[in-house]
Amino acid sequence: MPALRRLDPLPTHELAIRLFYLYDHFRREPVVDSFPDGTQADSALVDKLAYYLWFAEYAYEAGTEPNLKKVLASREYHLNFAKMSATWGEHQPAYYVATHTEKKEVVVAVRGTWAVEDVVTDITALPVAFDGGEHLVHSGMSASALYLFERLYSLAKALKDDYQLILVGHSLGAGAAALLAMMLKSRGISNMHCYAFAPPMCCEPDLASTCSHCVTSVIFRDDIISRISQESVVALYQELVQYDWEAASKNEDTHPELRKYTEMARTVAGSRVGSWLGLSAFTQSSRRQAAANSPALSSGGSDEAEEGSPKGRGQQFPDEDQGYNPLVPGRVVYIYRASREDGTAGLGRVVTDGSCPGLRRIHLSGLMLADHLTDSYFEALGSTNPTKQDAIAKEN
């Protein structure tokens, strides 16, 4: 990855303290997006997304095939097939197929990361050519999609025109389901749509945009899994390098424990022990000079900013340095942190695509991982998790 290799490395201790300060800044001032001219998701779409999210969520919660069959039956779906566990080293995910005869609907739900076998697929992340073409995609998810295609293509072809094939998944399962949808669409399967919840960036921009007619992705607020790419990591690193953490350390609103840690670090760095450990002095001026002398760190953006505020957000390398920088696939419903008229934070739901700037940067936030969970997505869609509701009802 050329762009990453070009970065001027920060000492580990300095990188850590910059991360802490930038994180603390966004704790106090979370990222707020605005889409004044954007198309807001209507209530019908939001309700549909909440409905299909349950199928993706229950791929985790089912536990056993008999239980899955029983719960699906309570929703008037018939379980046709279930693979309850992933296969080690083969990128073969767990999934199930269910049919609702009255709705004339077949749902395929692909489970996300749940076991070590799934983690192997997650980290098999080198770009590979997709489906015999030129576009590059996430290799592990591509292998998972191919596995599913080989088992479901005959079913998709056999469906009558009045039946709809619905593909759903969360996280890893969302990426695999989205790539499967593209495979099916390219072979003439039209009565089909994929709802991908919290998908990773898994396909090149051209491919991500051309599948908008068959894939709807949903991204919630600060979800980091849907934002990790070479481009977003480089942008975060640039932001860390240019961040004036010394000014932030003097800010009275900075967390007191962080300020206390900084004074301890300064003392150690300036001592003989610090010299023996190879710790550089904590000086912002030296880092600014290094950034000014490095094209990779100084491109785009001014050094002028308010004291203690992040700088460099949204900077990018020239295209020739980008390498493989995938996007979230399809049409995207981005549920973002919005500012209400009274100044408090609320949620907005805009229909956009993977090139949206708000989806191509990492939000340092205490919610980065929590916002990836299915429960958070139910909340973001103005709904509650039916599985949790049933459990509470049984307890009472």
C-alpha positions as a printed Julia matrix, in Angstrom:
396×3 Matrix{Float64}:
   0.0     0.0     0.0
   2.15    2.91   -1.28
   0.24    5.68    0.53
   0.78    4.05    3.91
   4.47    3.43    3.24
   4.98    7.12    2.47
   3.81    8.25    5.89
   6.37    9.68    8.27
   6.17    7.33   11.27
   5.31    8.77   14.66
   7.02    7.31   17.74
   4.65    4.91   19.49
   4.35    7.02   22.63
   3.58   10.14   20.62
   1.04    8.35   18.45
  -0.69    7.1    21.6
  -0.95   10.5    23.23
  -2.23   12.1    20.03
  -4.88    9.39   19.75
  -5.96   10.01   23.33
  -6.24   13.76   22.83
  -8.06   13.53   19.52
 -10.41   10.95   21.03
 -11.05   13.27   23.96
 -11.77   16.14   21.57
 -14.47   14.13   19.8
 -15.81   12.98   23.17
 -16.57   16.63   23.82
 -17.43   17.57   20.25
 -18.74   14.54   18.31
 -18.78   14.65   14.52
 -22.04   16.21   13.3
 -22.93   15.78    9.63
 -25.3    17.89    7.58
 -27.06   17.11    4.31
 -29.26   20.14    3.58
 -29.79   19.07   -0.03
 -29.79   15.32    0.58
 -32.74   12.99    0.06
 -33.98   11.83    3.43
 -35.06    8.21    3.79
 -38.85    7.99    3.97
 -40.73    6.12    6.69
 -41.68    3.24    4.37
 -38.01    2.52    3.6
 -37.0     2.84    7.25
 -39.75    0.4     8.32
 -38.69   -2.07    5.63
 -35.08   -1.91    6.79
 -36.09   -2.53   10.41
 -38.18   -5.51    9.28
 -35.36   -7.21    7.39
 -32.73   -6.36    9.99
 -34.31   -8.94   12.27
 -33.46  -11.77    9.84
 -29.81  -10.71    9.8
 -29.77  -10.38   13.58
 -31.35  -13.78   14.18
 -28.63  -15.46   12.13
 -26.53  -14.77   15.25
 -29.16  -15.53   17.87
 -30.76  -18.73   16.56
 -28.41  -21.14   18.31
 -29.89  -24.36   16.97
 -31.76  -25.3    13.83
 -34.91  -26.45   15.71
 -35.07  -23.11   17.51
 -34.53  -21.21   14.26
 -37.33  -23.19   12.65
 -39.66  -22.5    15.58
 -39.01  -18.76   15.69
 -39.34  -18.36   11.92
 -42.63  -20.25   12.05
 -43.91  -17.75   14.62
 -43.35  -15.1    11.93
 -45.06  -17.31    9.33
 -41.82  -18.23    7.56
 -40.88  -21.8     6.69
 -37.23  -22.78    7.18
 -35.99  -24.42    4.0
 -32.33  -24.84    4.86
 -29.85  -23.82    7.54
 -26.07  -24.03    7.83
 -25.6   -23.2    11.47
 -21.81  -22.79   11.58
 -19.06  -21.49    9.34
 -16.48  -23.88    7.9
 -12.9   -23.5     9.09
 -10.51  -21.99    6.54
 -12.89  -22.33    3.6
 -14.73  -18.97    3.79
 -18.05  -20.8     3.98
 -20.35  -18.7     6.18
 -23.34  -19.77    8.22
 -26.65  -18.89    6.56
 -30.26  -19.92    6.3
 -33.06  -19.85    3.72
 -36.7   -19.22    4.67
 -39.91  -18.82    2.66
 -43.13  -16.89    3.26
 -45.72  -18.28    0.84
 -48.33  -15.55    1.3
 -45.81  -12.77    0.79
 -44.21  -14.79   -2.02
 -40.82  -14.11   -0.56
 -37.63  -16.1    -0.02
 -35.17  -14.7     2.52
 -31.5   -15.67    2.59
 -29.77  -14.45    5.76
 -25.96  -14.62    5.95
 -24.42  -14.54    9.42
 -21.68  -12.05   10.22
 -18.61  -12.52   12.41
 -19.46  -14.86   15.25
 -16.66  -17.44   15.49
 -12.96  -17.77   14.74
 -13.85  -19.22   11.35
 -15.51  -15.92   10.46
 -12.52  -13.9    11.67
 -10.34  -15.82    9.18
 -12.62  -14.56    6.41
 -12.52  -11.01    7.79
  -8.73  -10.83    7.76
  -8.38  -12.48    4.35
  -8.65   -8.99    2.96
  -6.35   -8.74   -0.05
  -8.05   -7.36   -3.19
  -8.98   -9.92   -5.84
 -10.7    -9.65   -9.21
 -14.42  -10.09   -8.75
 -16.46  -12.68  -10.66
 -14.03  -12.94  -13.57
 -13.99   -9.18  -14.15
 -11.57   -6.33  -13.6
 -13.05   -4.81  -10.44
 -11.32   -5.59   -7.15
 -13.12   -6.73   -4.0
 -12.35   -8.1    -0.52
 -10.96  -11.6    -1.13
 -12.53  -13.34    1.89
 -15.99  -11.95    1.21
 -15.65  -12.73   -2.48
 -14.91  -16.36   -1.62
 -17.92  -16.43    0.72
 -20.17  -14.95   -1.97
 -18.96  -17.55   -4.5
 -19.71  -20.34   -2.02
 -23.24  -19.01   -1.55
 -23.73  -18.48   -5.28
 -22.89  -22.1    -6.06
 -25.62  -23.21   -3.66
 -28.3   -20.62   -4.35
 -28.14  -19.8    -8.06
 -30.4   -22.71   -9.0
 -32.92  -21.59   -6.38
 -32.83  -18.02   -7.68
 -33.42  -19.19  -11.27
 -36.27  -21.47  -10.2
 -38.25  -18.75   -8.42
 -41.38  -17.67  -10.21
 -41.6   -14.06  -11.35
 -44.07  -13.19   -8.61
 -41.61  -14.31   -5.88
 -38.99  -11.96   -4.48
 -35.55  -13.08   -3.31
 -34.33  -11.04   -0.34
 -30.68  -11.25    0.74
 -29.76   -9.88    4.16
 -26.68   -9.8     6.34
 -24.87   -7.82    9.0
 -21.17   -6.91    8.95
 -19.25   -9.74    7.27
 -22.58  -11.27    6.28
 -23.62   -7.97    4.7
 -20.5    -7.83    2.54
 -20.94  -11.43    1.38
 -24.66  -10.91    0.69
 -23.97   -7.74   -1.32
 -21.37   -9.46   -3.5
 -23.74  -12.41   -3.96
 -26.44   -9.99   -5.14
 -24.06   -8.6    -7.76
 -23.27  -12.11   -8.99
 -26.96  -12.98   -9.31
 -27.84   -9.67  -10.96
 -25.13  -10.11  -13.6
 -26.75  -13.42  -14.55
 -30.2   -12.0   -15.1
 -31.81  -12.48  -11.67
 -33.98   -9.37  -11.39
 -36.57  -10.25   -8.74
 -34.01   -9.83   -5.98
 -32.7    -7.22   -3.55
 -30.01   -7.17   -0.85
 -30.25   -5.27    2.45
 -26.74   -5.0     3.87
 -26.48   -3.74    7.45
 -23.1    -2.35    8.59
 -21.19   -3.77    5.62
 -17.42   -3.27    5.39
 -15.91   -1.36    2.5
 -15.59   -4.36    0.21
 -15.59   -3.31   -3.46
 -14.05   -0.71   -5.74
 -15.96    2.54   -6.37
 -17.16    1.67   -9.87
 -18.59   -1.64   -8.72
 -20.05   -0.09   -5.56
 -22.0     2.46   -7.58
 -23.26    0.14  -10.32
 -25.01   -2.16   -7.83
 -27.23    0.56   -6.34
 -30.29   -0.93   -8.05
 -29.91   -4.25   -6.22
 -28.08   -3.43   -2.96
 -29.14   -1.11   -0.13
 -26.53   -0.66    2.58
 -27.24    0.85    5.98
 -24.54    2.63    8.02
 -25.13    3.99   11.52
 -23.38    7.02   12.93
 -19.78    6.23   14.08
 -19.68    2.54   13.07
 -15.97    1.92   12.44
 -16.32   -1.41   10.63
 -17.98    0.31    7.68
 -15.24    2.95    7.53
 -11.96    1.03    7.59
  -9.91    1.36    4.42
  -6.41    2.45    3.46
  -7.77    5.87    2.6
  -9.54    6.39    5.94
  -6.56    5.13    7.96
  -4.2     7.47    6.1
  -6.58   10.39    6.64
  -6.78    9.62   10.37
  -3.0     9.42   10.55
  -2.68   12.79    8.82
  -5.14   14.23   11.26
  -3.15   12.87   14.21
   0.11   14.3    12.85
  -1.37   17.76   12.37
  -3.41   17.82   15.57
  -2.26   20.49   18.04
  -2.39   18.32   21.12
  -0.19   20.71   23.12
  -2.89   23.35   22.85
  -5.47   20.73   23.78
  -3.48   19.81   26.89
  -3.98   23.38   28.12
  -7.69   23.32   27.45
  -9.66   23.27   30.7
 -12.31   21.05   29.11
  -9.78   18.27   28.43
 -10.28   15.22   30.63
  -8.23   15.81   33.84
  -6.75   12.3    33.85
  -5.45   12.86   30.34
  -3.78   16.12   31.36
  -2.23   14.35   34.33
  -0.89   11.58   32.09
   0.59   14.17   29.72
   2.57   15.84   32.5
   3.93   12.46   33.56
   4.89   11.66   29.97
   6.62   15.01   29.54
   8.64   14.4    32.69
   9.75   10.94   31.57
  10.5    12.05   28.0
  12.77   14.85   29.24
  14.67   12.64   31.7
  17.62   10.28   31.32
  15.18    7.4    31.44
  13.33    8.91   28.51
  16.57    9.26   26.56
  17.51    5.65   27.33
  14.07    4.49   26.15
  14.37    6.51   22.96
  11.47    8.81   23.79
  11.5    12.08   21.87
  10.63   15.33   23.59
   6.96   16.25   23.32
   7.23   19.26   21.04
   4.59   20.26   18.54
   7.02   22.45   16.57
   9.24   19.54   15.53
   6.25   17.57   14.32
   4.94   20.57   12.35
   8.35   20.93   10.72
   8.37   17.23    9.78
   4.87   17.56    8.33
   5.91   20.6     6.31
   8.88   18.71    4.87
   6.83   15.63    3.97
   4.61   15.79    0.85
   2.56   12.88    2.17
   1.7    14.79    5.33
   1.41   18.35    4.07
  -0.83   17.86    1.03
  -4.16   19.62    1.23
  -5.22   21.67    4.23
  -3.85   24.64    6.11
  -1.91   24.64    9.35
  -4.27   27.28   10.67
  -6.91   25.98   13.07
  -8.52   26.78   16.35
  -6.46   25.74   19.37
  -7.02   22.12   20.31
  -9.15   21.35   17.27
  -8.59   18.59   14.69
  -7.0    19.55   11.4
  -6.53   17.82    8.08
  -9.91   16.06    7.94
 -10.85   14.93    4.45
  -7.36   15.12    2.92
  -6.55   12.56    0.26
  -3.54   11.37   -1.67
  -3.43   11.65   -5.46
  -5.22    8.81   -7.19
  -2.0     7.09   -8.25
  -1.09    6.62   -4.58
  -4.44    5.3    -3.48
  -4.07    1.65   -4.5
  -7.13   -0.41   -3.6
  -9.56    1.82   -1.75
 -12.97    0.16   -1.62
 -16.33    1.66   -0.73
 -19.51    0.46    0.9
 -21.64   -1.18   -1.84
 -24.83    0.11   -3.44
 -27.32    2.74   -2.4
 -26.55    3.77    1.18
 -28.9     4.84    3.93
 -26.57    6.78    6.23
 -28.01    7.36    9.68
 -25.92   10.26   10.93
 -25.56   12.5    13.95
 -27.44   15.7    13.17
 -27.86   18.97   15.02
 -31.4    19.95   16.01
 -32.65   23.53   15.96
 -32.3    23.69   19.74
 -28.62   22.7    19.49
 -29.0    19.15   20.78
 -27.9    16.1    18.8
 -30.41   14.0    16.91
 -30.38   11.54   14.02
 -30.85   12.11   10.32
 -31.32    9.43    7.66
 -30.06   10.4     4.22
 -30.0     8.3     1.06
 -26.55    8.58   -0.5
 -23.77    6.28   -1.73
 -20.39    5.0    -0.59
 -18.55    8.07   -1.89
 -20.2    10.24    0.77
 -17.37   12.07    2.64
 -18.95   11.25    6.0
 -18.49    7.54    5.28
 -14.86    7.8     4.21
 -13.38    9.0     7.47
 -13.02    7.31   10.82
 -14.94    8.93   13.67
 -12.91    8.58   16.86
 -15.7     7.96   19.32
 -16.65    5.84   22.29
 -19.48    4.57   20.09
 -17.28    3.28   17.26
 -17.9    -0.35   18.15
 -21.26   -0.02   19.89
 -22.7     1.6    16.77
 -21.82   -1.56   14.84
 -24.08   -3.81   16.91
 -27.48   -4.91   15.59
 -29.23   -3.49   18.66
 -27.83   -0.07   17.77
 -29.14   -0.43   14.22
 -32.62   -1.25   15.5
 -32.49    1.9    17.61
 -31.21    3.94   14.66
 -34.19    2.76   12.6
 -36.61    3.8    15.33
 -37.38    0.21   16.24
 -36.63   -2.32   18.96
 -35.07   -5.73   18.6
 -37.97   -8.25   18.47
 -35.7   -10.97   19.87
 -35.04   -8.9    23.0
 -38.73   -8.02   23.25
 -39.67  -11.71   23.2
 -37.09  -12.5    25.88
 -38.44   -9.76   28.15
 -42.01  -10.95   27.58
 -41.06  -14.49   28.63
 -39.37  -13.23   31.8
 -42.52  -11.37   32.77
